[in-house]
Amino acid sequence: MEFSKMFIQNMAVLVTFAYIANLIYKYAIYRTSGVVKYIGSVLLLIAGGWSATFFGFELREGIIFDMRIVPLLIAIFVYQRPPVVFVVGLGIGLTRFAFGFTDAALAGFINLTILGLVGALLNSWLRGVNWSFLRQAAVALGVMNVLNCVNIAIFGVIPADEYLLHILPYTLPTSLLLCSFFAFILRDFQKDQHRAVELGKLNRLLRQQTEELEKNKAVLEDRAKQLQLASQYKSEFLANMSHELRTPLNSIINLAQFISDSADDTSSEEMHRYGQLIFHSGEDLLKIINDILDLSKVEAGKLEVVTEDISLVEIPTWVGPYFELTAERKQLTFDIRVEEDLPDTICSDPQRLQQILRNLLANAFKFTETGKVELNIYKAEEPQLKGEWVVFAVSDTGIGIAAEKHFTIFEAFQQADSTVSKKYGGTGLGLSISRDLARLLGGFIRVESAEGKGSTFELFLPLS
């Protein structure tokens, strides 16, 4: 009975140590890296074996009976790698020498080393069978306890007959009972740990979902603002468009009516002037209608691009005469510069290129009251893009565009703000059409501008 009491006392020590070890793991080791956490758990199990020996029952001088097998049993069920189980058994065996280098210490070392090896084999085998925890625990507890008794009988310093007849009948049943008790404590602990891990995963998942919902909410709010802004711009566009269409149309109708009613009393000079007014009003009306039709064709994907070789030195003749009169009327300086190292030709659609340049130059003159407008044609290499590009840069000293409006101005029906359309007129379609045409030609448009400091619109087209 003394052996049974000793084993129960030793188990109480192990339970206490397990609780302390759990606190150490939870609040110190668990917060470290994965490698440190793994090594720390192994050292705690080896320390548990040492504590069992330290508080063990000394039968005779140097002969200690204890429950140091329990940490090794825990290792069998906790670790996924069999060599780690063997290291735990070897480590617990080595701690036996901390109490002196005796024959009993050597026997204890050999015993735990053999148990560690068998425990590693059990660990590998049990992970390959589809058994319940109770069945696996029963096999592991039975094999390890019986082997422990056999090892003590063979390698121990106590005579085998004395051990088998007077000690084994008490220690084996008690060890099996206490190990089973500890196995259920371990199982309960594992379930709690598993629940804690699952709860942690759920909490992380909930946080991620909450963050995603916040991001989606922000995106939806931003899109709602964009839709509201687009609706506002469309309303302004319709109001502006009705005015733009009505103005030349009213001029045409009124002048035609006036000529019809007073043809006999109107001189040829007045008739010529009225005809010119009707012609210019018709041109304005046609330009507005063409802008709307071009936008519709681009959006529908029905705008055809016809490529041919374009002489770069001839491009100034396309736009120079067209805008020189505008520059003279507004008293602005208008310069066109062509870089010398450009190739003779590029392959593109001349009609669409001319349309883009005219749109960009028309905007530059429209929004520039004093100073100058320039068209610079040069070669450039973009770090983010492959190959060489020819750049058509239209710069002005006009009203400029605020940084937050750089994206907005390329949207259909939108200008920098409503006051711009009221003061300068226009449909707000020119830049949108130019951007889409640039894409069709294999290029893009980039803007650099600051409010009150002028603007530079750069059309990039590939050289090859």
Disulfide bonds with the S-S distance in Angstrom:
none
